[in-house]
């Protein structure tokens, strides 16, 4: 599988503060971004995989809602995670 527990721990350690803090908005946004990039590469090769396309759209929506939550909660954390991950907007 493309995402094992070690890579998840690294993502949460880098963005969430610690690997135990899996519920932080920054860690979840980073995890969603990793999964989105993986699914995007898959869809470039498999254009007609509509189930994956729907899963990608749902992930983008979840990430968007978490980013909106961060803008309302703490704008500095939002700006930091967007800059760190290189997200547009």
C-alpha positions, -999 to +999 in steps of 0.1 A: +000+000+000+012+035-007+005+048+028+019+026+057+019+034+094+055+047+093+048+073+066+017+084+085+038+088+117+063+109+097+035+132+083+019+137+117+053+142+134+063+169+108+030+187+106+010+177+137+036+182+164+040+146+174+030+112+159+004+108+187-014+140+178-033+126+149-063+148+154-047+182+147-060+201+118-025+206+104-017+169+105-050+159+088-045+185+061-010+172+054-023+136+053-051+146+029-027+165+007-005+134+005-034+112-005-047+138-030-013+139-048-013+101-049-048+099-064-040+127-088-011+107-102-033+076-104-059+095-124-034+108-149-028+072-159-063+059-155-086+086-168-118+065-167-115+054-130-146+073-118-146+057-083-111+072-077-122+105-091-151+106-067-128+097-038-105+125-048-133+150-049-144+140-014-108+143-001-105+178-016-137+188+000-126+175+034-093+193+031-111+225+021-134+223+051-105+219+075-087+248+059-118+269+063-120+259+100-084+270+104-091+304+088-119+310+113-100+295+143-064+308+138-054+326+107-017+323+115-019+285+116-037+286+083-011+307+066+017+285+080+002+252+067-007+266+033+029+280+029+044+248+042+024+225+019+025+248-011-013+249-015-029+275-037-055+300-026 
